[in-house]
Amino acid sequence: MESIAVALQPYKETVGLTAAIVTVVQFFSGVLALNEIRRRGSTVGFSVLPFLGCTVFCLLNIQFGQMLRDDGMIRVNFIGLALNLLYVCGFYLYTDGPRKTAVWGQIGLAGAFTVGVLSYVQYEDPKLVQFRFGIILTGLLWSLVGMPLLDLGDILKKKSTEGLPFPIIFLGAIVSFCWLLYGIILRSNFLVVQNLMALALSAVQLSLFIIFPSGATKPPPSPAKKRN
């Protein structure tokens, strides 16, 4: 990895800028889901967890960017934080009365988790905090990227990728690749491991679009009964 880092070092600013741009573009992909919710007039069939998870991830990544003293990472995640907070608010507005309580509960759990992690960072040994904080971020990132695979059973059963957000998954793969290169340049093992695994998860999801069509597979018609 050291030889690759040395070779890419002259392109650090370009790779960082590219990673920042494609990440911001991916953040805007949430507009597609929110627009579909607006069109239906309801959040039935949707979950607030992707928006909440991205909100938490961006907030924690701002802290991680401060540790790495990387202004680009901080700026990108500030944009992501602002957008995902808007998505959460939009989701809540279109949620019907009885389900609002559940959304508030999920928001409370996300907030408590975030406060707990940020508090831990402030009191942990500085020699250990970056490593341990990186583990937390890695686990959170993999959970977010792999979330669509929770429906893998239904996809295999129906032999259809209908419902999987192809634009979000495709952009996620590009984002992971760009940050993988940037992590190599920074010689950050956590950025490399995070995005290498995220890229692998995205590749698995993209392969499903090649194996299965986006429309549901209809069963063959039953043969007509012979008349005597």
C-alpha positions in Angstrom: 0.0 0.0 0.0 3.0 2.3 0.7 4.1 2.3 -3.0 0.5 3.1 -4.1 0.3 6.0 -1.5 3.6 7.4 -2.8 2.4 7.2 -6.4 -0.9 8.9 -5.7 0.6 11.6 -3.4 0.8 14.2 -6.2 -2.9 13.7 -6.8 -4.0 14.1 -3.2 -6.0 17.3 -3.7 -7.6 16.0 -6.9 -8.7 12.7 -5.3 -9.9 14.4 -2.2 -12.0 16.9 -4.2 -13.4 14.1 -6.4 -14.3 12.1 -3.3 -16.0 15.2 -1.8 -18.0 16.0 -4.9 -19.3 12.4 -5.5 -20.2 12.1 -1.8 -22.2 15.3 -1.9 -24.0 14.0 -5.0 -24.8 10.8 -3.1 -26.2 12.8 -0.2 -28.7 14.4 -2.6 -29.9 11.0 -3.7 -32.0 11.0 -0.6 -34.2 13.5 -2.4 -35.4 10.7 -4.7 -36.7 8.7 -1.7 -38.3 11.8 -0.1 -40.0 12.7 -3.4 -41.5 9.3 -3.6 -42.8 9.7 -0.1 -44.2 13.0 -1.0 -45.8 11.6 -4.1 -47.5 8.8 -2.1 -48.4 11.2 0.7 -47.2 8.6 3.3 -44.1 6.9 4.7 -45.7 3.5 4.7 -43.2 1.1 3.2 -40.2 3.4 4.0 -37.9 3.5 7.0 -36.4 6.6 8.7 -33.3 4.5 9.7 -31.2 5.2 6.5 -31.7 9.0 7.1 -31.0 8.7 10.8 -28.0 6.5 10.2 -26.5 8.9 7.7 -27.1 11.8 10.1 -25.3 10.0 12.9 -22.5 8.9 10.6 -21.9 12.4 9.2 -21.9 13.9 12.7 -19.3 11.4 13.9 -17.3 11.8 10.8 -17.0 15.5 11.5 -15.3 14.6 14.8 -13.1 12.0 13.0 -12.1 14.6 10.4 -11.0 16.9 13.2 -8.8 14.1 14.5 -7.3 13.7 11.1 -7.1 17.5 10.6 -8.8 17.0 7.3 -10.8 20.1 6.4 -12.3 18.5 3.2 -13.8 15.6 5.2 -15.3 18.0 7.7 -16.9 20.2 5.0 -18.4 17.3 3.2 -19.9 15.8 6.3 -21.3 19.1 7.4 -23.3 19.2 4.1 -24.4 15.6 4.6 -25.4 16.3 8.2 -27.6 19.3 7.0 -29.2 17.4 4.2 -30.0 14.3 6.2 -31.5 16.4 9.0 -33.8 17.9 6.4 -34.7 14.3 5.2 -35.5 13.2 8.7 -37.8 16.3 9.2 -39.5 15.6 5.8 -40.0 12.0 6.7 -41.5 13.0 10.0 -43.9 15.4 8.4 -45.3 12.7 6.1 -45.6 10.1 8.9 -49.1 9.5 10.1 -50.1 10.1 13.7 -49.7 6.6 15.2 -46.3 6.0 13.7 -44.8 9.4 14.7 -44.2 8.0 18.2 -42.1 5.2 16.8 -40.1 7.7 14.7 -39.5 9.8 17.8 -38.2 6.7 19.6 -35.8 6.0 16.8 -34.6 9.6 16.8 -34.1 9.4 20.6 -32.0 6.3 20.3 -29.9 7.8 17.5 -29.4 10.9 19.6 -28.4 8.9 22.7 -26.0 6.8 20.7 -24.4 9.9 19.2 -24.0 11.7 22.5 -22.6 8.6 24.1 -19.9 8.1 21.4 -18.9 11.8 21.3 -18.7 11.8 25.1 -16.5 8.7 25.0 -14.2 10.4 22.5 -13.7 13.4 24.9 -12.6 11.2 27.8 -10.7 8.3 26.1 -6.9 8.1 26.1 -5.7 10.2 23.1 -3.4 7.3 22.1 -6.3 4.9 21.8 -9.3 7.1 20.8 -8.6 7.3 17.1 -8.3 3.6 16.7 -11.4 2.8 18.8 -13.4 5.6 17.3 -12.4 4.3 13.8 -13.8 0.9 14.7 -17.2 2.4 15.7 -17.3 4.4 12.4 -16.4 1.3 10.4 -19.2 -0.8 11.9 -21.7 2.0 11.4 -20.6 2.5 7.7 -20.9 -1.2 7.0 -24.3 -1.3 8.5 -25.5 1.6 6.3 -24.1 0.2 3.1 -25.3 -3.3 3.8 -28.8 -2.3 4.9 -30.4 -3.1 1.5 -29.2 -6.7 1.8 -31.6 -7.1 4.7 -34.2 -7.8 1.9 -31.9 -10.4 0.3 -34.3 -13.2 1.2 -37.2 -11.5 -0.6 -35.0 -10.7 -3.6 -33.9 -14.3 -4.0 -37.5 -15.5 -3.5 -39.0 -13.2 -6.0 -35.9 -13.2 -8.3 -36.3 -9.5 -8.7 -34.4 -6.4 -7.6 -37.5 -4.3 -7.6 -37.3 -2.0 -4.6 -33.5 -1.8 -4.4 -32.3 1.8 -4.9 -30.0 1.3 -7.9 -28.8 5.0 -8.1 -28.0 5.2 -4.4 -26.1 1.8 -4.5 -24.2 2.8 -7.7 -23.2 6.2 -6.3 -22.2 4.5 -3.1 -19.8 2.2 -4.9 -18.2 5.2 -6.6 -18.0 7.1 -3.3 -16.4 4.1 -1.6 -13.8 3.7 -4.4 -12.9 7.4 -4.2 -12.5 7.4 -0.4 -10.5 4.1 -0.6 -8.0 5.9 -2.8 -8.0 8.9 -0.5 -7.5 6.6 2.5 -4.5 5.1 0.8 -3.0 8.5 0.1 -3.5 9.5 3.8 -2.1 6.1 4.9 -5.3 5.7 7.0 -5.9 2.1 7.6 -9.4 2.8 8.9 -10.4 4.7 5.7 -9.0 1.9 3.6 -10.6 -1.0 5.5 -13.9 0.9 5.8 -14.2 1.7 2.1 -12.8 -1.6 0.9 -15.5 -3.5 2.7 -18.2 -0.9 1.7 -17.1 -1.3 -2.0 -17.4 -5.1 -1.7 -20.9 -4.8 -0.2 -21.9 -2.4 -3.0 -20.5 -4.8 -5.6 -22.6 -7.6 -4.2 -25.7 -5.5 -4.4 -24.9 -4.3 -8.0 -24.4 -7.9 -9.0 -28.0 -8.6 -8.0 -29.1 -6.2 -10.8 -27.1 -8.3 -13.3 -28.5 -11.6 -12.0 -32.1 -10.5 -11.5 -34.3 -8.1 -13.5 -35.8 -5.0 -11.7 -39.4 -6.2 -12.4 -41.0 -9.1 -10.5 -40.8 -12.4 -12.2 -44.3 -13.7 -12.9 -45.0 -17.5 -12.5 -45.7 -19.3 -15.8 -49.4 -19.8 -16.6 -50.8 -23.1 -15.5 -51.6 -25.4 -18.5 -55.3 -25.4 -19.5 -57.2 -28.5 -18.6 -58.1 -30.8 -21.4 -61.7 -31.1 -22.2 -63.2 -34.5 -22.8 
